[in-house]
Amino acid sequence: EGGAAVAAILEAALELRSLTLRGNRFLRSDGVVRFVELLSPSNILTSLNLSQCGLEHTDGGCAVAAAFCKLNSLSHLYISNNWGLAAGGVVSLARDIPSPVHNLRLLDLSECWLSSTEGGTAVAALLRQLPGLEDLDLSSNWELSAAGIEVLARDMPCHLALKSIRLEKCGLAGKIGGRAAACLSSKCPALERLDLANNW
């Protein structure tokens, strides 16, 4: 019902460009899929916030991938605070995007329970599908750690136009954490902002 109601709103508001559904924890994957199914292909939505919407595991990733298929103008996507998404959900999102998405500029994956090398591998796989991305938020994935960031840096494509990366509260402690952040920065020649706050 929730997904159908959201689609009806967009059908009525033809000029709507930004939609925030943050905090609708019971929307979940099936609600997002329903919303996408009923959405007109002629929509002009550029910003979608699905933060804290109960997206979990592979079903959650598949639901977000379905949104990419219908939202051809999407440039800003927020899926933070979906703690059950984790690496498996991000991998399914990367797998189910039908082709590289060139117009997405901002992706918020903060607080999605991405951890260690599995999390880094998942994010790298997704970045390979988002060649135009400029702003990546991975903050508050406490267990990502230096190991995850090193794998991300190793596996991510070199041609990305990333200008901003947020790694606040990602468990990057000591010299190892610093080296991992430096390694990631070296893969992003256009980088203008790197947030490493609250790593201890």
Buried (B, 14 or more C-beta within 10 A) or exposed (E): EBBEEBBEEBBEEEEBEEBEBEEBEEBBBEBBBBBBEBBEEEBBBBBBBBBBBBBBBBBBBBBBBBBBBBBEEBBBBBBBBBEBBBBBBBBBBBBBBEEEBEEBBBBBBBBBBBBBBBBBBBBBBBBBBBBEBBBBBBBBBBBBBBBBBBBBBBBBEEEBEBBBBBBBBBBBEEEBBBBBBEBBBEBBEEBEEBBBEEBE
